[in-house]
Amino acid sequence: MKKLLRFTWRFILYVFIVIIGMLIMYYLLSPIYKFSGPVPFTGNKLYNPYQTVDSSNWKKYNFQVQSKAWLGITDGRKNTNELIDSIYGILGFDHVATSDYQKINYFGKDNPAFIPTYEHGYNIFKTHQVCIDADKVLWVDLMFGQTLSMKQWVLDQLKEHSRLVVLAHPLLRNGYSVDDMKYLTNYDGIEVLNNVRVSLKHWDAALSSGQVAYIIGNDDAHDVTNSNHVGRRFTMINSPNINRESIMMNLENGAAYGMDFIRHDDEPMLTKVERSKNIPKLLSAILNYDTLTVKVDTIASEIRFIGNNGIVKKAIPNNNVAMYVINNDDPYLRTEITFYDNSVMYLNPVIRYSGESPQTLKTAEIDKSATMRLRIIYFLIALTLAYLVARLIKAKRKN
């Protein structure tokens, strides 16, 4: 019995040492980056992601909900795949992509609408990412805190295996700071709307820095039987169908908007289902030369046009249509529409550009010399530690 216990403890110890070693290894492998900093959008052209949308083609999507995974260790243990599909179905969603932690959920993989998605990240500060249309799960992460360079390194790694990388709930535990948004790049979207946080300052900081980043709204539900967790924040995508390629292409092009559907705390699910049948929709957002005209199907309490650094450029009360003339000094312009029930629609930005299409011009490149110097320091520290351990062992043997 003693031998078995000794073996068990040694096995647990070795597993623990291996895990700690892997976590440390990621810190050792992480390079140092050179960041260009903000490069605001410029040019004599304006890109409007809604110019050719068909208002009858809006599809209701959620890319963040957790199911029971990893033997129920992670949050979401109450949710089965069938229950998720059922609840979101009666709430009028066209599709829900289950984003388990560090695991692609292949439930419904034979459906043409299936999009492999997962939530990446297991660090204590919740610096997470939603990986949409991913071909594999990436285990690289830095658990005990991340520098700006470390955050960029993770994004670069994720982008190699995911068609869309979305910064998840940036405001949660300050996983991404507003200042981070001025420098980070090589990602596609921001989960501005999350059931627990709204990260508008992060979005405006990213857009003001010249990052092409479109909005994603998600419930991030961990208990789909709780009406407070579901059907609140979601993404409306303009697509003629829900086939994977069509949805992904329109997401990439920004032909989507985020919806914050006002929550009534502890509302009966059937009541929420009925309310969900009357969610306001975007009818059009047309750009005629430099004039943007936005129209919705419901009278709004206010329509706001938001410019660089989140500054309100114009606000129109009590209407379902509004116009704004985009100035030459507006690098981007996005629209917020608040309705009388306090629900809010957030449109993707009209972006100023030159060339073929809008592009992010700010850069983040590995600084090879700085990285080499850092790794030399790591090596010297490791040699010093090895020397001290050897001295301790030698002294112990003498005694």
Buried (B, 14 or more C-beta within 10 A) or exposed (E): EEEEEEEEEEEEEEEEEEEEEEBEEBBEEBBBBBBBEBBBBEBEEBBBBBBEBEBEBBBBBBBBBBBBBEEEEBBBBBBEBEBBBEBBEBBEBBBBBBBBBBBBBEBBEEEEBBBBBBBBBBBEBBBBBBBBBBEEBBEBBBBEEBEBBBBBBBBBBBBEBBBBBBBBBBBBBEBBBBEBBBBBBBBBBBBBBBBEBBBBBBBBBBBBBBBBBBBBBBBBBBBBEEBBBBBBBBBBBBBEEBBBEBBBBBBBBBBBBBBBBEBEEEBEBEEBBEBBEEBBBBBBBBBEEEEBEBBBEBEBBBBBBBBBEBEEBBEBEEBBBBBBEBEEEBBBBBBBBBBEBEBBBBBBBBBBBEEEEBBBBBBBEBBEEBBEEBBEEEEEEEEEEEEEEEEEEEEEEEE
